[in-house]
Amino acid sequence: MKILVTGGAGFIGSNFIIYMMNKYPDYQIVNLDKLTYAGNLDNLKEVEKNPKYKFVHGDICDRDTVTKAMRGCDTVVHFAAESHVDRSITGPAVFVETNIVGTEILLEVARDLNIKRFHHVSTDEVFGTLSLTNLGEKFTETTPYSPRSPYSASKAGSDHLVRAFIETYNFPATISNCTNNYGPFHFPEKIIPLFITNALKNKSLPIYGKGKAVRDYLYVTDHCAAIDLILHKGKVGETYCIGGDSERNGEEIADTILDLLGKPSTLKTFVEDRKGHDMRYAMDHSKITAELGWKPTVTFEEGMKKTIEWYKANESWWQKIISKK
Ligand SMILES: NC(=O)c1ccc[n+]([C@@H]2O[C@H](COP(=O)([O-])OP(=O)(O)OC[C@H]3O[C@@H](n4cnc5c(N)ncnc54)[C@H](O)[C@@H]3O)[C@@H](O)[C@H]2O)c1
């Protein structure tokens, strides 16, 4: 297999490249990444000298660059995106450009080059919000789309384009919608790495609103394993929902991190809530479990311990990012 990974210098993309190169030493991987503020080649030191790995610095919105990078590949795994909801609230335009226009360009080039499989990585956020009172309710593959932030609207637009290509051109794509990932190489603007790095520096942990908004946390290597299964056993045209079975609210995340690091709860600070904050996401992953045999293997407690250990052992990685901010 020769895979074009887009956004492979980001958090999930870099974990995915490392996961795949360790598991399939014969596979070739081309990583196309623009290296925005979120892209970091330090994530890929483990594979950068591997002759089966190639990095291409470029924008998914540039058709010529995409064509050159994709030519010769049989598979595309598309991670590249603007991914931070808060940034989408203050500046939505680049989210439309990268997440919608960029995806459309990738789809057109993939169709021209007869790519055998295109996998599109999306989010649970396209489904909108669940309530905090009906805790049995979860998103599924048939939940209607109801995006509520510029980020989720742009991801919904990209999902619709992939679905339109499947229906209109019989294009061989699959889609996955997953919950909040966490683990190594997570950019310290997202809640878990932000809280860990702040706690390590004895800085306050800014919790939105009353800290009641719930997310379903998925350890990043479990997500990589799910994409691997979809590529090898998933059915073309299908969508798969991937969840971590680990619902936690913002205050619980802060408490877990402070507890594991032995830091005082006085570091918790409640700040003005995010605009239009979705109150709860949770995913029913029974389809991918029944059809492909996937389920999350890392519990929230294990995943948080591993993640905290990683940030403690890799301070130079995050200090370099923080010093640029
Ligand atoms: N992180 C999560 O919890 C989560 C949850 C659900 C879905 N997703 C989706 O997974 C994918 C990866 O998320 P992530 O957290 O790794 O994101 P990230 O922000 O860490 O990484 C995004 C990567 O894409 C690159 N990129 C951005 N614009 C580009 C462009 N125009 N051309 C080429 N490369 C570009 C960046 O340089 C970066 O390396 C995204 O599509 C995101 O929507 C993420």
The ligand as an SDF file (V2000), in Angstrom:
LIG
                    3D

 44 48  0  0  0  0  0  0  0  0999 V2000
   -8.2190   16.0530   17.6900 N   0  0  0  0  0  0  0  0  0  0  0  0
   -9.4300   15.5640   17.8610 C   0  0  0  0  0  0  0  0  0  0  0  0
   -9.8600   15.3180   18.9880 O   0  0  0  0  0  0  0  0  0  0  0  0
  -10.3100   15.2690   16.6710 C   0  0  0  0  0  0  0  0  0  0  0  0
  -11.5590   14.7040   16.8940 C   0  0  0  0  0  0  0  0  0  0  0  0
  -12.3610   14.4060   15.7840 C   0  0  0  0  0  0  0  0  0  0  0  0
  -11.9110   14.6450   14.5080 C   0  0  0  0  0  0  0  0  0  0  0  0
  -10.6930   15.2210   14.3170 N   0  0  0  0  0  0  0  0  0  0  0  0
  -10.2480   15.4560   12.9490 C   0  0  0  0  0  0  0  0  0  0  0  0
   -9.0310   14.7610   12.7740 O   0  0  0  0  0  0  0  0  0  0  0  0
   -8.1760   15.4610   11.8720 C   0  0  0  0  0  0  0  0  0  0  0  0
   -6.8320   15.6930   12.5260 C   0  0  0  0  0  0  0  0  0  0  0  0
   -7.0250   16.4280   13.7340 O   0  0  0  0  0  0  0  0  0  0  0  0
   -5.7730   16.8580   14.6240 P   0  0  0  0  0  0  0  0  0  0  0  0
   -6.2660   17.0600   15.9820 O   0  0  0  0  0  0  0  0  0  0  0  0
   -4.6370   15.9620   14.3570 O   0  0  0  0  0  0  0  0  0  0  0  0
   -5.4710   18.2960   13.9830 O   0  0  0  0  0  0  0  0  0  0  0  0
   -4.1790   19.2040   14.1210 P   0  0  0  0  0  0  0  0  0  0  0  0
   -4.6680   20.6120   14.1280 O   0  0  0  0  0  0  0  0  0  0  0  0
   -3.3010   18.7340   15.2190 O   0  0  0  0  0  0  0  0  0  0  0  0
   -3.3770   18.9350   12.7590 O   0  0  0  0  0  0  0  0  0  0  0  0
   -3.8260   19.3870   11.5150 C   0  0  0  0  0  0  0  0  0  0  0  0
   -2.6780   19.2370   10.5280 C   0  0  0  0  0  0  0  0  0  0  0  0
   -3.1610   19.6510    9.2530 O   0  0  0  0  0  0  0  0  0  0  0  0
   -2.1830   20.5080    8.6600 C   0  0  0  0  0  0  0  0  0  0  0  0
   -2.8870   21.4340    7.7480 N   0  0  0  0  0  0  0  0  0  0  0  0
   -3.7550   22.4340    8.0850 C   0  0  0  0  0  0  0  0  0  0  0  0
   -4.1600   23.0610    6.9820 N   0  0  0  0  0  0  0  0  0  0  0  0
   -3.5480   22.4600    5.9200 C   0  0  0  0  0  0  0  0  0  0  0  0
   -3.5800   22.6620    4.5290 C   0  0  0  0  0  0  0  0  0  0  0  0
   -4.3170   23.6340    3.9850 N   0  0  0  0  0  0  0  0  0  0  0  0
   -2.8450   21.8390    3.7330 N   0  0  0  0  0  0  0  0  0  0  0  0
   -2.0930   20.8480    4.2670 C   0  0  0  0  0  0  0  0  0  0  0  0
   -2.0100   20.6180    5.5960 N   0  0  0  0  0  0  0  0  0  0  0  0
   -2.7320   21.4140    6.4120 C   0  0  0  0  0  0  0  0  0  0  0  0
   -1.5350   21.2240    9.8280 C   0  0  0  0  0  0  0  0  0  0  0  0
   -0.2650   21.7440    9.4840 O   0  0  0  0  0  0  0  0  0  0  0  0
   -1.4640   20.1050   10.8540 C   0  0  0  0  0  0  0  0  0  0  0  0
   -0.2820   19.3560   10.7160 O   0  0  0  0  0  0  0  0  0  0  0  0
   -8.9250   16.7510   11.5160 C   0  0  0  0  0  0  0  0  0  0  0  0
   -9.5500   16.5600   10.2800 O   0  0  0  0  0  0  0  0  0  0  0  0
   -9.9350   16.9060   12.6260 C   0  0  0  0  0  0  0  0  0  0  0  0
  -11.0810   17.5890   12.1700 O   0  0  0  0  0  0  0  0  0  0  0  0
   -9.8900   15.5480   15.3710 C   0  0  0  0  0  0  0  0  0  0  0  0
  1  2  1  0
  2  3  2  0
  2  4  1  0
  4  5  1  0
  4 44  2  0
  5  6  2  0
  6  7  1  0
  7  8  2  0
  8  9  1  0
  8 44  1  0
  9 10  1  0
  9 42  1  0
 10 11  1  0
 11 12  1  0
 11 40  1  0
 12 13  1  0
 13 14  1  0
 14 15  2  0
 14 16  1  0
 14 17  1  0
 17 18  1  0
 18 19  2  0
 18 20  1  0
 18 21  1  0
 21 22  1  0
 22 23  1  0
 23 24  1  0
 23 38  1  0
 24 25  1  0
 25 26  1  0
 25 36  1  0
 26 27  1  0
 26 35  1  0
 27 28  2  0
 28 29  1  0
 29 30  1  0
 29 35  2  0
 30 31  1  0
 30 32  2  0
 32 33  1  0
 33 34  2  0
 34 35  1  0
 36 37  1  0
 36 38  1  0
 38 39  1  0
 40 41  1  0
 40 42  1  0
 42 43  1  0
M  CHG  2   8   1  16  -1
M  END
$$$$
